[in-house]
Amino acid sequence: MSRFVCKLLQSVKQTNSGCRYLSLSALRNAESGTKDATPARTVLVEKDSHITLIGLNREQQRNSIDANTAEQLTEAISQFEADDTSPVGVLYGIGGSFSAGYDLEELEAEAQRGSLNFLLRHEGSIGPTRRHLRKPIVCGISGFCVAGGVELALMCDLRVMEDTAVLGFFNRRLGVPLSDGGTVRLAAAVGYSNALDIIETGRRVYATEARRMGLVNRIVATGTALGQAVNLAFSIAKFPMASLMHDRNALLENANAYNKHGFHVASYNEIMNVTSDMITDMQEGVKRFKNSETKGPKTDSWHIKEKTIPDWEKAEIEIEIQKQKT
């Protein structure tokens, strides 16, 4: 396994709850050879041989994307695309989660100002999501990949998801619209009906369902998303890239939802149909979320309720089970 990935995996620690997370301090110390941690950029870029690794580095905020991080991510991806020595990239989250979407504090500030300007950034509010990437990027999904995090993952060519990770448009409860190509890419990936289900309910989507509907491409063990994403990137980069890129770009151009004209029009419609009514929804949604963080949520309506089975039906089921055994 590569030197950089080994250092990342060696910095994985076990918490009391049994959850695994990446220790930033261990990573920085391993890279610098010192005990003094230096201030980290919110996007880290490394090369593993000819594979570019781009890491979201806001561990305490579950890698939520503020304006500074969005700018750094756009710059990092643009530099990767301009690097002739690196044919494939990997996008991942440091600290146990991929991304919690748009930064809540900035969202609250925008809502208080009555502004939706953050939605109108040229290439996207959380990164270069309103255009096709010029090279393949594999996304390694761990922990929470929610709200705009899902849109970032959909921006990538392929998605590797840990078996305990969670996807979902949790921004639904905050009154925040999708603005980074989510309505375009999601339907293309999972189909119209599944896309409506995920978007309208804001529910959690777990790995098995995500793989079944085509939202992700691989399911891997917890703690291995980065390593497996890098392996997948190497398996792509070993091929002659001229023909691979020809076929990839032809697919993007010929697929109805992904051809340049259709994609740009759809992305434009996604943000230009945002209305001032959403500002009020966002203001109330942020207050609701902050209250739920303090007092605990009053509803779990975004979860699928377990069906209540009457006693007579339980008896019938038990009889059928006994018949099958005999």
ABEGO torsion letter per residue (X at the ends): XBAAAAAAAAABBBBAAGBBBBBAAAAAAAAAGBABBBBBBABBBBBBEABBBBBBBBAAAGGBBBAAAAAAAAAAAAAAAABAABABBBBBBBGGBABAEBBAAAAAAAAAAGBAAAAABAAEAAEBAABBBABBBBBBBBEBBBEAAAAAAAABABBBBBAABBBEBAAAAAGBBBAAGAAAAAAAAAEAAAAAAAAAAGBBBBAAAAAAAGABABBBBBGAAAAAAAAAAAAAAABBAAAAAAAAAAAAAABAAABAAAAAAAAAAAAAABBAAAAAAAAAAAAAAAAAAAAEBABAAABBBBBBBBAAAAAAAAAAAAAAAX
